[in-house]
Amino acid sequence: MSLEASWLLLMSLALLLLLLRLIAGWIWRIARHSPRLAQWLMQVPGPRAAWFWASNRWPWLTGRLAARLEPRTFPGLPLTLLVLLSIYLASLGVGLLDDLAEGEDLFAWDTRINQALNSIRADPVVRVFAWITGLGNTETLAAVTLVAMGFLWADRRALFIPGLLLTIVGSQSVTWAGKFLVNRPRPEFLTFVEASSPSFPSAHATGALAVYGFVAYAIARDLRTPQQRFELGFWATMLVALIAASRMVLSVHFASDILAGLLVGGFWLLAGFTLTEWLRHHRRAAG
């Protein structure tokens, strides 16, 4: 790949990020109206009549269900969604492990993706992604974690620190246990970047999602408008996605390693959210 083509590729990547920002903005605007749609559905005679009939027949069950779907308190709908999403991520992780145990199909898929990325592994592109991947290494993430803990303590938001530590310790423990239990070899090193630990799952993907995801959540909790929270969440997601993609571009991880790392990081990130919101809920309840 020529130097001009490499810079054209990097410019195309920047334009793709802006396009994704526009698409995500449209989706967010649609999602903002979903609570109104749910309220409208409960005003329709059919669902209202069905709920009234079920409430008379099974009062305890419908009472518990209503409590789990209450959107204004954390033990209601927020906790329900977090638990369901955690179960879903765990099931995806189990399915990925099953595919890895079978071996051939997943390895062929990983190999095809790795070979396809050869077309963009020119020096300028590799060096840009090598800088991006540095944002997900152990030293950088440890520094970000310590700084975040310092700011949370100084801002009298210490209730966030246990959730942050749970997210990081849990995700890294599972990741490194998985690395040495599965003991999957790395792909062939095709750039100047190398790694010595086993390949599955990606610690960069896990750590980036766990650390940057929780930091973005802690900042978003103090932002005033939904638009600000959306912007922060979108660009934090793009940062994690770029760090994860850099590991494939640099040929130090297979695509399934990245997916597994994101699943592990996502699961423990939800656990950190749950612990933090549970502590905040009990502090508010205690006055």
NORRASUL-V212903 format. One record per pair of residues at least 6 apart in sequence whose C-alpha atoms are under 7 Angstrom apart, sorted by the first residue. I is the first residue (numbers start at 1). J is the second residue. Records with the same first field share a line. If there is no record, write none. Layout:
I->J  J
This chain:
1->122
6->122  124  125
10->125
42->48
54->62
55->62
67->76
68->75  76  77  80
69->76  77
70->76  77
71->77  78
74->277  281
82->270
86->267  270
89->263  267
93->260  263
99->106
100->106
110->254  255  256
114->248  251  254
117->249
121->249
126->250
129->246
130->246
132->243  246
133->243  246  247
136->204  207  208  243
137->204
141->211
145->211
148->215
149->161
152->158
159->276  279
160->276
163->272  273  275  276
164->214  272
166->272
167->210  268  269  271  272
168->210  211
170->268
171->206  264  265  268
175->201  203
178->200  201
179->198  199  200  201
180->198
182->200
183->198
184->198  199  200
185->198  199
186->198  199  252  253
187->251  252  253  254
188->251
189->251  252
190->251
191->250  251
193->250
194->252
195->252
199->253  257
200->257
201->257  258  260  261
202->253  257  258  261
203->261
204->244
205->243  244  258  261  262
206->261  262  264  265
207->265
208->240
209->240  262  265  266
210->265  266  269
212->236
213->236
214->269
216->232  233  236
220->229
223->229
244->258
247->253
248->254  255
